[in-house]
Amino acid sequence: MNFSAILLIAGLFFVYSLLSRRISSSFLTAPMIFTAAGLLIAQFVPGLFGDTIDHSFVHLLAELTLIFVLFTDAAAIDFGKLRTDYGLAARLLLIGLPLTIAAGLAAALLVFEILTFWEAALLAAILAPTDAALGQSVVTSKIVPLRIRQTISVESGLNDGICLPLVLIFAGVAGMMQSDAAVLAQFTILQITMGPVAGAAVGFVGAKLIDFAVDKNSISASMEGIAALCVALVAFALAETVHGNGFIAAFIAGLTFGSILRHKCRFLYEFAESEGQFFTLSTFLIFGAVAIPLIGQNFERSYLLYAVLSLTVIRMLPVVFSLLGSKTRLATAGFLGWFGPRGLASILFALLIVEREHISGGKQIISIVVVTVLLSVILHGVTAAGLSGTYGRYMRDVGVCPENENNTEEDGS
């Protein structure tokens, strides 16, 4: 990357930082702004980040972002609350997510004749994870009931890690069409088995060592976070060394680390809000500058059709179905169904996994993902503030207190 790229990125982040408070109160979201900036860069400074997504800088940034996002999201999950307070999130993850992938697979087979069954499954799995950052005002709005905000955050934090093994399996099977089946089968099995083993081991040891250092008062608060991030990187590197998948390892390491660690690692969560946001927004910037132009001459109206289906029917019907029997109001089911934006995880899965495999429909899959994420960035960003206010006022009118964590709207209280 040249100095012009560094100057442009630093300048963009600096200006955004100066205006961030004002921007947060508008309909604009950070992903919208950085994606739009990437589009402008592609138009006026083409090739700034390289000509293709194979550029080493793009892949390095994408890999680091995915490692840290998977680890920090998983480490932040409170399993005690997950069992007691996150019933809606559990329904969305255990029922809604598989149904979303199945619906996406069926829709892809109907819309795209060129995709094989496993390529359609891969597309569906890539687009199944949600990204709460695209509708940030939803999870920060004080008028939206706390339980609903937590549900959206927990679902977004876990579904990328849950979908990752499926993405790897579907990519591996789809790639078998062009490569030796036995070799690819062995490779895929190692990826999804050795990765969790390495991640669990590193997460466990890392948490125990940090707890020991805290007990002995030998580690500073700021270095706790650095040590935690090193756990993520070690898990990734160790898994890749033993032919496992490093991204799965990072996610499992985060789950293990968060459940074992006795001391609250404050700096780790501060990282997710600051340095982690830098990685995330940089990815959206490159998404606009590098990924979107990839569509080029390959754009077809069927891509847009599938994108619309992905954000509506494919997402919303499984959500409504998963909430049956919970006495959840239809307004809540619709709100949760709509605010399942497709964003960072889908981008990174497409950049890092589809390109790695020998898949005949890989370019089409990437193009469809790009169109879907772009549409989601626009629609969910524009509607987040308005719909949050409308829904929050409705819930207040029916007697649900926004800030009462124990006030469950399912029972009509």
VODRENVO-312139 format. One record per residue (C-alpha): x, y, z; chain. Coordinates in steps of 0.02 Angstrom, whole numbers, plus 50000, padded with zeros to 5 digits. Example, Ala and Ser with C-alpha at 12.3 -4.5 7.8 and 13.67 -1.06 7.14 Angstrom:
% VODRENVO-312139
<pt xx="50615" yy="49775" zz="50390" chain="A"/>
<pt xx="50684" yy="49947" zz="50357" chain="A"/>
% end
This chain:
% VODRENVO-312139
<pt xx="50000" yy="50000" zz="50000" chain="A"/>
<pt xx="50069" yy="50172" zz="49956" chain="A"/>
<pt xx="50077" yy="50331" zz="50058" chain="A"/>
<pt xx="49929" yy="50404" zz="49965" chain="A"/>
<pt xx="49820" yy="50263" zz="50030" chain="A"/>
<pt xx="49883" yy="50291" zz="50208" chain="A"/>
<pt xx="49850" yy="50478" zz="50194" chain="A"/>
<pt xx="49675" yy="50452" zz="50126" chain="A"/>
<pt xx="49625" yy="50321" zz="50255" chain="A"/>
<pt xx="49696" yy="50422" zz="50401" chain="A"/>
<pt xx="49612" yy="50581" zz="50340" chain="A"/>
<pt xx="49444" yy="50494" zz="50318" chain="A"/>
<pt xx="49448" yy="50418" zz="50493" chain="A"/>
<pt xx="49504" yy="50583" zz="50569" chain="A"/>
<pt xx="49363" yy="50683" zz="50489" chain="A"/>
<pt xx="49236" yy="50549" zz="50534" chain="A"/>
<pt xx="49298" yy="50549" zz="50715" chain="A"/>
<pt xx="49276" yy="50738" zz="50727" chain="A"/>
<pt xx="49096" yy="50725" zz="50667" chain="A"/>
<pt xx="49051" yy="50556" zz="50744" chain="A"/>
<pt xx="48933" yy="50623" zz="50878" chain="A"/>
<pt xx="48833" yy="50724" zz="50752" chain="A"/>
<pt xx="48830" yy="50581" zz="50628" chain="A"/>
<pt xx="48768" yy="50459" zz="50761" chain="A"/>
<pt xx="48612" yy="50566" zz="50784" chain="A"/>
<pt xx="48573" yy="50565" zz="50597" chain="A"/>
<pt xx="48506" yy="50430" zz="50481" chain="A"/>
<pt xx="48683" yy="50397" zz="50419" chain="A"/>
<pt xx="48781" yy="50249" zz="50487" chain="A"/>
<pt xx="48968" yy="50222" zz="50489" chain="A"/>
<pt xx="48960" yy="50074" zz="50366" chain="A"/>
<pt xx="48858" yy="50182" zz="50246" chain="A"/>
<pt xx="48987" yy="50321" zz="50252" chain="A"/>
<pt xx="49140" yy="50211" zz="50232" chain="A"/>
<pt xx="49062" yy="50105" zz="50094" chain="A"/>
<pt xx="49015" yy="50264" zz="50001" chain="A"/>
<pt xx="49192" yy="50329" zz="50026" chain="A"/>
<pt xx="49259" yy="50168" zz="49953" chain="A"/>
<pt xx="49147" yy="50188" zz="49801" chain="A"/>
<pt xx="49214" yy="50364" zz="49774" chain="A"/>
<pt xx="49392" yy="50302" zz="49791" chain="A"/>
<pt xx="49358" yy="50169" zz="49660" chain="A"/>
<pt xx="49297" yy="50304" zz="49542" chain="A"/>
<pt xx="49429" yy="50437" zz="49567" chain="A"/>
<pt xx="49581" yy="50340" zz="49631" chain="A"/>
<pt xx="49564" yy="50167" zz="49551" chain="A"/>
<pt xx="49685" yy="50033" zz="49606" chain="A"/>
<pt xx="49728" yy="50120" zz="49771" chain="A"/>
<pt xx="49710" yy="49955" zz="49866" chain="A"/>
<pt xx="49763" yy="49848" zz="49720" chain="A"/>
<pt xx="49665" yy="49792" zz="49570" chain="A"/>
<pt xx="49588" yy="49634" zz="49644" chain="A"/>
<pt xx="49535" yy="49562" zz="49810" chain="A"/>
<pt xx="49689" yy="49451" zz="49801" chain="A"/>
<pt xx="49796" yy="49600" zz="49849" chain="A"/>
<pt xx="49900" yy="49556" zz="50002" chain="A"/>
<pt xx="49848" yy="49710" zz="50101" chain="A"/>
<pt xx="49663" yy="49674" zz="50074" chain="A"/>
<pt xx="49681" yy="49494" zz="50131" chain="A"/>
<pt xx="49788" yy="49539" zz="50282" chain="A"/>
<pt xx="49661" yy="49668" zz="50341" chain="A"/>
<pt xx="49516" yy="49550" zz="50308" chain="A"/>
<pt xx="49599" yy="49407" zz="50403" chain="A"/>
<pt xx="49643" yy="49513" zz="50554" chain="A"/>
<pt xx="49468" yy="49587" zz="50558" chain="A"/>
<pt xx="49383" yy="49418" zz="50552" chain="A"/>
<pt xx="49499" yy="49346" zz="50686" chain="A"/>
<pt xx="49468" yy="49489" zz="50807" chain="A"/>
<pt xx="49281" yy="49501" zz="50772" chain="A"/>
<pt xx="49252" yy="49315" zz="50797" chain="A"/>
<pt xx="49356" yy="49311" zz="50956" chain="A"/>
<pt xx="49290" yy="49470" zz="51039" chain="A"/>
<pt xx="49107" yy="49435" zz="50996" chain="A"/>
<pt xx="49120" yy="49259" zz="51067" chain="A"/>
<pt xx="49217" yy="49313" zz="51222" chain="A"/>
<pt xx="49084" yy="49444" zz="51264" chain="A"/>
<pt xx="48943" yy="49316" zz="51275" chain="A"/>
<pt xx="48880" yy="49285" zz="51452" chain="A"/>
<pt xx="48822" yy="49104" zz="51450" chain="A"/>
<pt xx="48732" yy="49125" zz="51615" chain="A"/>
<pt xx="48622" yy="49260" zz="51538" chain="A"/>
<pt xx="48610" yy="49163" zz="51375" chain="A"/>
<pt xx="48521" yy="49023" zz="51467" chain="A"/>
<pt xx="48405" yy="49136" zz="51566" chain="A"/>
<pt xx="48380" yy="49304" zz="51480" chain="A"/>
<pt xx="48417" yy="49271" zz="51297" chain="A"/>
<pt xx="48276" yy="49152" zz="51254" chain="A"/>
<pt xx="48232" yy="49248" zz="51096" chain="A"/>
<pt xx="48413" yy="49245" zz="51037" chain="A"/>
<pt xx="48422" yy="49057" zz="51068" chain="A"/>
<pt xx="48267" yy="49032" zz="50961" chain="A"/>
<pt xx="48339" yy="49139" zz="50822" chain="A"/>
<pt xx="48504" yy="49044" zz="50825" chain="A"/>
<pt xx="48441" yy="48867" zz="50848" chain="A"/>
<pt xx="48283" yy="48875" zz="50742" chain="A"/>
<pt xx="48286" yy="49033" zz="50638" chain="A"/>
<pt xx="48466" yy="49018" zz="50576" chain="A"/>
<pt xx="48451" yy="48841" zz="50503" chain="A"/>
<pt xx="48285" yy="48889" zz="50424" chain="A"/>
<pt xx="48364" yy="49045" zz="50349" chain="A"/>
<pt xx="48502" yy="48941" zz="50269" chain="A"/>
<pt xx="48374" yy="48816" zz="50203" chain="A"/>
<pt xx="48266" yy="48956" zz="50132" chain="A"/>
<pt xx="48418" yy="49040" zz="50055" chain="A"/>
<pt xx="48469" yy="48876" zz="49974" chain="A"/>
<pt xx="48296" yy="48848" zz="49901" chain="A"/>
<pt xx="48285" yy="49026" zz="49836" chain="A"/>
<pt xx="48459" yy="49017" zz="49758" chain="A"/>
<pt xx="48414" yy="48857" zz="49664" chain="A"/>
<pt xx="48256" yy="48940" zz="49598" chain="A"/>
<pt xx="48337" yy="49105" zz="49548" chain="A"/>
<pt xx="48507" yy="49047" zz="49484" chain="A"/>
<pt xx="48514" yy="48903" zz="49361" chain="A"/>
<pt xx="48703" yy="48918" zz="49349" chain="A"/>
<pt xx="48736" yy="48872" zz="49532" chain="A"/>
<pt xx="48751" yy="48691" zz="49587" chain="A"/>
<pt xx="48663" yy="48629" zz="49745" chain="A"/>
<pt xx="48819" yy="48650" zz="49852" chain="A"/>
<pt xx="48861" yy="48821" zz="49779" chain="A"/>
<pt xx="48683" yy="48876" zz="49820" chain="A"/>
<pt xx="48706" yy="48808" zz="49997" chain="A"/>
<pt xx="48870" yy="48902" zz="50011" chain="A"/>
<pt xx="48787" yy="49065" zz="49957" chain="A"/>
<pt xx="48647" yy="49040" zz="50083" chain="A"/>
<pt xx="48770" yy="49007" zz="50225" chain="A"/>
<pt xx="48877" yy="49158" zz="50182" chain="A"/>
<pt xx="48725" yy="49272" zz="50187" chain="A"/>
<pt xx="48646" yy="49198" zz="50344" chain="A"/>
<pt xx="48749" yy="49292" zz="50477" chain="A"/>
<pt xx="48686" yy="49462" zz="50532" chain="A"/>
<pt xx="48782" yy="49620" zz="50574" chain="A"/>
<pt xx="48709" yy="49734" zz="50707" chain="A"/>
<pt xx="48832" yy="49872" zz="50660" chain="A"/>
<pt xx="48732" yy="49911" zz="50503" chain="A"/>
<pt xx="48587" yy="49967" zz="50611" chain="A"/>
<pt xx="48686" yy="50032" zz="50759" chain="A"/>
<pt xx="48548" yy="50150" zz="50817" chain="A"/>
<pt xx="48438" yy="49998" zz="50847" chain="A"/>
<pt xx="48552" yy="49923" zz="50980" chain="A"/>
<pt xx="48592" yy="50092" zz="51058" chain="A"/>
<pt xx="48417" yy="50166" zz="51057" chain="A"/>
<pt xx="48353" yy="50189" zz="51235" chain="A"/>
<pt xx="48173" yy="50180" zz="51174" chain="A"/>
<pt xx="48190" yy="50002" zz="51106" chain="A"/>
<pt xx="48164" yy="49875" zz="51246" chain="A"/>
<pt xx="48328" yy="49814" zz="51320" chain="A"/>
<pt xx="48281" yy="49632" zz="51293" chain="A"/>
<pt xx="48260" yy="49661" zz="51106" chain="A"/>
<pt xx="48424" yy="49756" zz="51091" chain="A"/>
<pt xx="48513" yy="49616" zz="51182" chain="A"/>
<pt xx="48433" yy="49487" zz="51069" chain="A"/>
<pt xx="48494" yy="49576" zz="50913" chain="A"/>
<pt xx="48670" yy="49595" zz="50985" chain="A"/>
<pt xx="48685" yy="49415" zz="51045" chain="A"/>
<pt xx="48619" yy="49345" zz="50881" chain="A"/>
<pt xx="48741" yy="49451" zz="50782" chain="A"/>
<pt xx="48885" yy="49403" zz="50896" chain="A"/>
<pt xx="48860" yy="49215" zz="50880" chain="A"/>
<pt xx="48786" yy="49177" zz="50710" chain="A"/>
<pt xx="48944" yy="49214" zz="50612" chain="A"/>
<pt xx="49042" yy="49086" zz="50713" chain="A"/>
<pt xx="48900" yy="48959" zz="50699" chain="A"/>
<pt xx="48889" yy="48982" zz="50510" chain="A"/>
<pt xx="49076" yy="48972" zz="50481" chain="A"/>
<pt xx="49092" yy="48781" zz="50489" chain="A"/>
<pt xx="48945" yy="48765" zz="50368" chain="A"/>
<pt xx="49026" yy="48889" zz="50249" chain="A"/>
<pt xx="49187" yy="48787" zz="50253" chain="A"/>
<pt xx="49096" yy="48622" zz="50226" chain="A"/>
<pt xx="48991" yy="48688" zz="50082" chain="A"/>
<pt xx="49142" yy="48772" zz="50003" chain="A"/>
<pt xx="49242" yy="48611" zz="50018" chain="A"/>
<pt xx="49105" yy="48502" zz="49942" chain="A"/>
<pt xx="49074" yy="48629" zz="49803" chain="A"/>
<pt xx="49260" yy="48630" zz="49766" chain="A"/>
<pt xx="49263" yy="48441" zz="49749" chain="A"/>
<pt xx="49182" yy="48462" zz="49579" chain="A"/>
<pt xx="49347" yy="48529" zz="49512" chain="A"/>
<pt xx="49474" yy="48439" zz="49623" chain="A"/>
<pt xx="49514" yy="48271" zz="49698" chain="A"/>
<pt xx="49368" yy="48226" zz="49811" chain="A"/>
<pt xx="49467" yy="48124" zz="49937" chain="A"/>
<pt xx="49597" yy="48259" zz="49962" chain="A"/>
<pt xx="49467" yy="48396" zz="49984" chain="A"/>
<pt xx="49363" yy="48289" zz="50101" chain="A"/>
<pt xx="49515" yy="48257" zz="50211" chain="A"/>
<pt xx="49559" yy="48443" zz="50207" chain="A"/>
<pt xx="49382" yy="48496" zz="50257" chain="A"/>
<pt xx="49373" yy="48370" zz="50399" chain="A"/>
<pt xx="49538" yy="48431" zz="50470" chain="A"/>
<pt xx="49480" yy="48611" zz="50454" chain="A"/>
<pt xx="49322" yy="48586" zz="50558" chain="A"/>
<pt xx="49397" yy="48468" zz="50687" chain="A"/>
<pt xx="49572" yy="48530" zz="50725" chain="A"/>
<pt xx="49516" yy="48711" zz="50727" chain="A"/>
<pt xx="49397" yy="48690" zz="50877" chain="A"/>
<pt xx="49525" yy="48582" zz="50969" chain="A"/>
<pt xx="49662" yy="48712" zz="50949" chain="A"/>
<pt xx="49545" yy="48855" zz="50991" chain="A"/>
<pt xx="49477" yy="48774" zz="51149" chain="A"/>
<pt xx="49651" yy="48729" zz="51212" chain="A"/>
<pt xx="49725" yy="48902" zz="51181" chain="A"/>
<pt xx="49572" yy="48992" zz="51251" chain="A"/>
<pt xx="49575" yy="48886" zz="51410" chain="A"/>
<pt xx="49762" yy="48906" zz="51441" chain="A"/>
<pt xx="49759" yy="49090" zz="51397" chain="A"/>
<pt xx="49617" yy="49128" zz="51518" chain="A"/>
<pt xx="49699" yy="49031" zz="51659" chain="A"/>
<pt xx="49866" yy="49119" zz="51634" chain="A"/>
<pt xx="49786" yy="49292" zz="51630" chain="A"/>
<pt xx="49686" yy="49253" zz="51787" chain="A"/>
<pt xx="49846" yy="49194" zz="51872" chain="A"/>
<pt xx="49937" yy="49353" zz="51821" chain="A"/>
<pt xx="49793" yy="49461" zz="51886" chain="A"/>
<pt xx="49791" yy="49366" zz="52051" chain="A"/>
<pt xx="49978" yy="49395" zz="52070" chain="A"/>
<pt xx="49958" yy="49578" zz="52021" chain="A"/>
<pt xx="50091" yy="49557" zz="51887" chain="A"/>
<pt xx="49992" yy="49620" zz="51736" chain="A"/>
<pt xx="49929" yy="49795" zz="51698" chain="A"/>
<pt xx="49749" yy="49827" zz="51645" chain="A"/>
<pt xx="49797" yy="49883" zz="51471" chain="A"/>
<pt xx="49908" yy="49732" zz="51441" chain="A"/>
<pt xx="49765" yy="49616" zz="51490" chain="A"/>
<pt xx="49681" yy="49664" zz="51327" chain="A"/>
<pt xx="49842" yy="49643" zz="51228" chain="A"/>
<pt xx="49864" yy="49471" zz="51304" chain="A"/>
<pt xx="49685" yy="49425" zz="51259" chain="A"/>
<pt xx="49710" yy="49477" zz="51078" chain="A"/>
<pt xx="49869" yy="49373" zz="51074" chain="A"/>
<pt xx="49762" yy="49224" zz="51128" chain="A"/>
<pt xx="49657" yy="49251" zz="50972" chain="A"/>
<pt xx="49810" yy="49261" zz="50860" chain="A"/>
<pt xx="49893" yy="49109" zz="50939" chain="A"/>
<pt xx="49733" yy="49008" zz="50920" chain="A"/>
<pt xx="49724" yy="49056" zz="50736" chain="A"/>
<pt xx="49908" yy="49018" zz="50701" chain="A"/>
<pt xx="49909" yy="48853" zz="50797" chain="A"/>
<pt xx="49754" yy="48791" zz="50708" chain="A"/>
<pt xx="49826" yy="48833" zz="50538" chain="A"/>
<pt xx="49989" yy="48746" zz="50586" chain="A"/>
<pt xx="49897" yy="48582" zz="50624" chain="A"/>
<pt xx="49791" yy="48601" zz="50465" chain="A"/>
<pt xx="49637" yy="48661" zz="50559" chain="A"/>
<pt xx="49538" yy="48818" zz="50518" chain="A"/>
<pt xx="49607" yy="48969" zz="50608" chain="A"/>
<pt xx="49445" yy="49067" zz="50603" chain="A"/>
<pt xx="49347" yy="48928" zz="50688" chain="A"/>
<pt xx="49489" yy="48918" zz="50814" chain="A"/>
<pt xx="49476" yy="49105" zz="50850" chain="A"/>
<pt xx="49288" yy="49090" zz="50880" chain="A"/>
<pt xx="49303" yy="48936" zz="50993" chain="A"/>
<pt xx="49449" yy="49018" zz="51084" chain="A"/>
<pt xx="49338" yy="49169" zz="51118" chain="A"/>
<pt xx="49196" yy="49061" zz="51184" chain="A"/>
<pt xx="49316" yy="48964" zz="51296" chain="A"/>
<pt xx="49411" yy="49118" zz="51352" chain="A"/>
<pt xx="49252" yy="49214" zz="51396" chain="A"/>
<pt xx="49178" yy="49070" zz="51495" chain="A"/>
<pt xx="49340" yy="49026" zz="51590" chain="A"/>
<pt xx="49409" yy="49199" zz="51629" chain="A"/>
<pt xx="49363" yy="49251" zz="51807" chain="A"/>
<pt xx="49421" yy="49432" zz="51794" chain="A"/>
<pt xx="49330" yy="49550" zz="51678" chain="A"/>
<pt xx="49453" yy="49598" zz="51541" chain="A"/>
<pt xx="49396" yy="49778" zz="51522" chain="A"/>
<pt xx="49523" yy="49827" zz="51390" chain="A"/>
<pt xx="49468" yy="49683" zz="51276" chain="A"/>
<pt xx="49292" yy="49754" zz="51266" chain="A"/>
<pt xx="49359" yy="49930" zz="51245" chain="A"/>
<pt xx="49459" yy="49862" zz="51097" chain="A"/>
<pt xx="49297" yy="49801" zz="51016" chain="A"/>
<pt xx="49229" yy="49979" zz="51029" chain="A"/>
<pt xx="49384" yy="50070" zz="50967" chain="A"/>
<pt xx="49522" yy="49976" zz="50876" chain="A"/>
<pt xx="49398" yy="49841" zz="50826" chain="A"/>
<pt xx="49289" yy="49974" zz="50746" chain="A"/>
<pt xx="49440" yy="50036" zz="50649" chain="A"/>
<pt xx="49464" yy="49862" zz="50574" chain="A"/>
<pt xx="49278" yy="49845" zz="50538" chain="A"/>
<pt xx="49257" yy="50014" zz="50453" chain="A"/>
<pt xx="49418" yy="49989" zz="50355" chain="A"/>
<pt xx="49341" yy="49829" zz="50287" chain="A"/>
<pt xx="49185" yy="49924" zz="50231" chain="A"/>
<pt xx="49298" yy="50054" zz="50150" chain="A"/>
<pt xx="49388" yy="49921" zz="50051" chain="A"/>
<pt xx="49222" yy="49836" zz="50016" chain="A"/>
<pt xx="49168" yy="49992" zz="49924" chain="A"/>
<pt xx="49336" yy="50021" zz="49840" chain="A"/>
<pt xx="49381" yy="49845" zz="49787" chain="A"/>
<pt xx="49237" yy="49722" zz="49802" chain="A"/>
<pt xx="49095" yy="49821" zz="49725" chain="A"/>
<pt xx="49186" yy="49858" zz="49561" chain="A"/>
<pt xx="49208" yy="49669" zz="49543" chain="A"/>
<pt xx="49025" yy="49659" zz="49491" chain="A"/>
<pt xx="49060" yy="49764" zz="49337" chain="A"/>
<pt xx="48997" yy="49680" zz="49180" chain="A"/>
<pt xx="48941" yy="49527" zz="49279" chain="A"/>
<pt xx="48792" yy="49613" zz="49358" chain="A"/>
<pt xx="48625" yy="49532" zz="49325" chain="A"/>
<pt xx="48452" yy="49580" zz="49384" chain="A"/>
<pt xx="48436" yy="49410" zz="49465" chain="A"/>
<pt xx="48572" yy="49464" zz="49589" chain="A"/>
<pt xx="48463" yy="49608" zz="49647" chain="A"/>
<pt xx="48310" yy="49495" zz="49655" chain="A"/>
<pt xx="48401" yy="49373" zz="49768" chain="A"/>
<pt xx="48468" yy="49515" zz="49875" chain="A"/>
<pt xx="48291" yy="49579" zz="49906" chain="A"/>
<pt xx="48231" yy="49403" zz="49947" chain="A"/>
<pt xx="48379" yy="49378" zz="50064" chain="A"/>
<pt xx="48339" yy="49534" zz="50164" chain="A"/>
<pt xx="48152" yy="49500" zz="50172" chain="A"/>
<pt xx="48071" yy="49330" zz="50145" chain="A"/>
<pt xx="48226" yy="49223" zz="50173" chain="A"/>
<pt xx="48263" yy="49312" zz="50337" chain="A"/>
<pt xx="48093" yy="49365" zz="50403" chain="A"/>
<pt xx="47989" yy="49207" zz="50381" chain="A"/>
<pt xx="48113" yy="49097" zz="50478" chain="A"/>
<pt xx="48119" yy="49227" zz="50617" chain="A"/>
<pt xx="47930" yy="49229" zz="50632" chain="A"/>
<pt xx="47924" yy="49039" zz="50630" chain="A"/>
<pt xx="48062" yy="49025" zz="50761" chain="A"/>
<pt xx="47963" yy="49136" zz="50880" chain="A"/>
<pt xx="47801" yy="49038" zz="50869" chain="A"/>
<pt xx="47747" yy="48982" zz="51041" chain="A"/>
<pt xx="47847" yy="49117" zz="51131" chain="A"/>
<pt xx="47697" yy="49236" zz="51140" chain="A"/>
<pt xx="47803" yy="49365" zz="51053" chain="A"/>
<pt xx="47703" yy="49507" zz="50977" chain="A"/>
<pt xx="47696" yy="49513" zz="50788" chain="A"/>
<pt xx="47774" yy="49687" zz="50792" chain="A"/>
<pt xx="47924" yy="49617" zz="50885" chain="A"/>
<pt xx="47941" yy="49470" zz="50765" chain="A"/>
<pt xx="47934" yy="49590" zz="50618" chain="A"/>
<pt xx="48061" yy="49707" zz="50698" chain="A"/>
<pt xx="48183" yy="49566" zz="50734" chain="A"/>
<pt xx="48154" yy="49494" zz="50561" chain="A"/>
<pt xx="48193" yy="49656" zz="50472" chain="A"/>
<pt xx="48345" yy="49701" zz="50576" chain="A"/>
<pt xx="48452" yy="49556" zz="50520" chain="A"/>
<pt xx="48573" yy="49658" zz="50413" chain="A"/>
<pt xx="48702" yy="49569" zz="50305" chain="A"/>
<pt xx="48872" yy="49647" zz="50328" chain="A"/>
<pt xx="49047" yy="49614" zz="50390" chain="A"/>
<pt xx="49042" yy="49424" zz="50410" chain="A"/>
<pt xx="48967" yy="49399" zz="50237" chain="A"/>
<pt xx="49099" yy="49511" zz="50159" chain="A"/>
<pt xx="49242" yy="49422" zz="50246" chain="A"/>
<pt xx="49175" yy="49248" zz="50211" chain="A"/>
<pt xx="49163" yy="49291" zz="50027" chain="A"/>
<pt xx="49336" yy="49370" zz="50020" chain="A"/>
<pt xx="49429" yy="49239" zz="50121" chain="A"/>
<pt xx="49342" yy="49075" zz="50085" chain="A"/>
<pt xx="49261" yy="49079" zz="49914" chain="A"/>
<pt xx="49420" yy="49146" zz="49835" chain="A"/>
<pt xx="49522" yy="49010" zz="49922" chain="A"/>
<pt xx="49422" yy="48867" zz="49848" chain="A"/>
<pt xx="49414" yy="48810" zz="49667" chain="A"/>
<pt xx="49228" yy="48841" zz="49642" chain="A"/>
<pt xx="49161" yy="48865" zz="49467" chain="A"/>
<pt xx="49023" yy="48983" zz="49526" chain="A"/>
<pt xx="49138" yy="49078" zz="49644" chain="A"/>
<pt xx="49132" yy="49243" zz="49549" chain="A"/>
<pt xx="48943" yy="49238" zz="49540" chain="A"/>
<pt xx="48932" yy="49201" zz="49727" chain="A"/>
<pt xx="49046" yy="49348" zz="49769" chain="A"/>
<pt xx="48946" yy="49464" zz="49657" chain="A"/>
<pt xx="48781" yy="49411" zz="49737" chain="A"/>
<pt xx="48854" yy="49436" zz="49911" chain="A"/>
<pt xx="48918" yy="49609" zz="49862" chain="A"/>
<pt xx="48748" yy="49663" zz="49795" chain="A"/>
<pt xx="48658" yy="49596" zz="49950" chain="A"/>
<pt xx="48775" yy="49680" zz="50074" chain="A"/>
<pt xx="48770" yy="49844" zz="49978" chain="A"/>
<pt xx="48580" yy="49843" zz="49979" chain="A"/>
<pt xx="48581" yy="49800" zz="50164" chain="A"/>
<pt xx="48702" yy="49940" zz="50205" chain="A"/>
<pt xx="48583" yy="50064" zz="50122" chain="A"/>
<pt xx="48413" yy="49998" zz="50177" chain="A"/>
<pt xx="48454" yy="49949" zz="50356" chain="A"/>
<pt xx="48556" yy="50106" zz="50381" chain="A"/>
<pt xx="48417" yy="50221" zz="50320" chain="A"/>
<pt xx="48277" yy="50134" zz="50416" chain="A"/>
<pt xx="48366" yy="50099" zz="50581" chain="A"/>
<pt xx="48329" yy="50262" zz="50672" chain="A"/>
<pt xx="48151" yy="50285" zz="50608" chain="A"/>
<pt xx="48090" yy="50108" zz="50637" chain="A"/>
<pt xx="48176" yy="50100" zz="50807" chain="A"/>
<pt xx="48079" yy="50253" zz="50861" chain="A"/>
<pt xx="47914" yy="50188" zz="50792" chain="A"/>
<pt xx="47935" yy="50016" zz="50870" chain="A"/>
<pt xx="47997" yy="50086" zz="51036" chain="A"/>
<pt xx="47848" yy="50203" zz="51051" chain="A"/>
<pt xx="47729" yy="50060" zz="51010" chain="A"/>
<pt xx="47806" yy="49950" zz="51145" chain="A"/>
<pt xx="47798" yy="50093" zz="51270" chain="A"/>
<pt xx="47614" yy="50118" zz="51228" chain="A"/>
<pt xx="47575" yy="49935" zz="51264" chain="A"/>
<pt xx="47663" yy="49945" zz="51431" chain="A"/>
<pt xx="47839" yy="49879" zz="51401" chain="A"/>
<pt xx="47972" yy="49980" zz="51493" chain="A"/>
<pt xx="48124" yy="49999" zz="51378" chain="A"/>
<pt xx="48257" yy="49991" zz="51513" chain="A"/>
<pt xx="48183" yy="49853" zz="51621" chain="A"/>
<pt xx="48286" yy="49700" zz="51581" chain="A"/>
<pt xx="48166" yy="49582" zz="51668" chain="A"/>
<pt xx="48009" yy="49654" zz="51585" chain="A"/>
<pt xx="47972" yy="49520" zz="51456" chain="A"/>
<pt xx="47857" yy="49578" zz="51319" chain="A"/>
<pt xx="47815" yy="49400" zz="51271" chain="A"/>
<pt xx="47693" yy="49378" zz="51413" chain="A"/>
<pt xx="47609" yy="49541" zz="51371" chain="A"/>
<pt xx="47669" yy="49633" zz="51523" chain="A"/>
% end
